[in-house]
Amino acid sequence: MKKILSLLCTICLLMACSDHVETTSGDISLCQVVISLSGISDSKSGFEVQLRNTQTNSIFIEQTNAEGAATFSVTPGIYEATATKKELVGHNVYYIYNGTSGQIAVRKDMSTPVSMEMKRARTSQVVIKELYNGGCMKDDGVTFFQYDKSFILYNNGEQAVSLSNLCMGFCAPANAHATNRNYTDDGKLTYEAEGFIPCWNGVWYFPNTLTIEPYSQVVVNICGAIDNTQTVSASVNYANADYYCMYDPESGYYNTNYYPTPSALIPSSHYLKAVIMGLGNGWPFSMSSPAFVVFQTPEGTNPREYCTNSENLWYSGGDVKQVNACAKVPNEWIVDAMEVFSSDYKEGSLKRLTADIDAGYVWLTNRHGHTLYRNVDQQATEALEENAGKLVYNYQLGVDDSTDPSGIDAEASLKNGAHIIYQDTNNSTNDFHERQTCSLKE
């Protein structure tokens, strides 16, 4: 979603050294913002820095110089900044540098210096390929169906991966546009310096080791593990013996709207288990803007025991009540994560994931059967010799201007026998796009 949304933004980029720009409508005061990166051991040049006006959603892009500084000239307002860079450190092994800074107040006739600390993280072989959480319209075209959420994990490498104690959670607050009391006065998340992500309400986990073959996927149903198309034609059919599902009424998540008895085709060995820290009888996974986290507890650390240990709990907003209870998930446990913002709330949405986990966000228009789909790493995918003649191009399934910049139709290519390598920069803005339909519908 790297774009300039107005003529004013273009003028700002072209005249980055000006204090004022004369226009036909009068003088527009431009203010200088200098973003300086820290925490980088190697070259500081060539980092892409994005500055977004949180009120207008206008986005500006600059590259850092040799000193690690990027300079912008923008109108007064409230901004947020992100920076990212990916570097190869070995065969198919990458490190990602990411940084974020929120609530940057740019005032008239003032220069605004911003120091942004960069965090480095190693990319994982297992990635979130797709997240379908926004629901769809019922056949009457008026009412909305939301009990059919799911996600897909994908092995992005050439070796099989076996994962034990694999867990799923989401960060507090549940919606990006909800009141977030987890920010300090200087615009930093209160837990950023502590090296964990707070997973709210409850955590789901695979009770057995999960093995994913190379360039293969695993479908996990969040709720409604049945053939939903029998009642809502735009929905998804999860009656598949290969699928997994979140179903554990004994945990306390017993709401039958969320968890009808799964399809008989899904074996009980594919049922995930849950542990609840908070309140409620259904996992309140957002239909609009979740901060989704996939993590793995270390060998010998049982997910249930960890999440029920009071020493591992943290309370969103600082109010020690069960309704605010979260499990502290150390950053080094996180396999993959993605931040989602709702297209209905383009003003006021705040990040919950720290920069080393996900430096960006992806927009979602819910209630229309749309899904969030990971972009293809074009260079890596085209470099695979076995993909000769198998890749399908002219991808057309993006929503409006949100599409896969590679132009590769990943699903059509997979069906054609190709191996897809998906992009993973730990920045959802770069890595995902909004897709018209869930791939499970095709």
Number of C-alpha atoms within 10 A of each C-alpha: 17 12 12 15 13 12 8 15 17 15 14 20 17 10 15 17 14 14 15 18 14 9 10 5 6 8 10 15 17 25 25 23 22 16 25 19 22 16 13 13 6 6 11 18 16 16 22 15 25 21 24 19 22 20 12 14 15 19 21 22 19 18 16 19 15 12 12 17 23 24 21 23 24 30 21 18 17 16 21 19 23 22 28 25 20 18 12 10 10 8 6 11 12 17 18 21 25 29 26 27 24 21 18 21 14 21 17 15 14 13 14 17 15 16 13 20 17 21 19 19 19 19 19 17 21 23 22 26 24 23 24 26 28 26 25 24 19 19 14 8 8 7 10 17 18 21 21 25 23 26 19 19 19 22 25 26 19 14 12 14 15 12 16 17 21 22 23 20 26 30 27 26 26 23 24 24 19 14 13 18 14 19 18 10 9 10 14 17 20 15 18 17 9 11 13 19 26 25 28 28 27 25 23 24 24 23 18 15 11 14 14 19 16 17 20 17 18 19 19 22 23 23 25 27 31 23 18 18 15 11 10 17 14 20 27 27 19 28 17 16 12 13 18 24 27 25 26 16 17 10 14 15 22 17 13 13 11 22 23 16 12 22 18 12 14 19 15 13 11 19 21 20 22 25 21 23 23 18 17 15 15 19 26 15 22 19 20 23 29 24 25 22 24 22 21 23 20 13 8 7 11 15 22 17 11 17 21 14 11 12 10 14 21 23 21 23 16 12 12 12 12 14 15 20 26 27 29 22 24 15 17 15 16 20 21 22 22 26 27 27 25 22 15 14 14 15 15 12 20 23 27 29 27 24 25 22 31 24 28 29 25 23 23 26 22 22 18 18 22 23 28 29 28 24 26 24 18 17 11 13 19 19 11 13 10 12 17 10 11 16 21 17 13 9 16 14 15 19 16 10 10 18 21 25 17 16 15 22 19 25 16 16 18 17 12 14 13 23 24 27 24 25 23 26 25 30 28 25 19 21 25 32 26 26 25 20 22 22 18 14 12 8
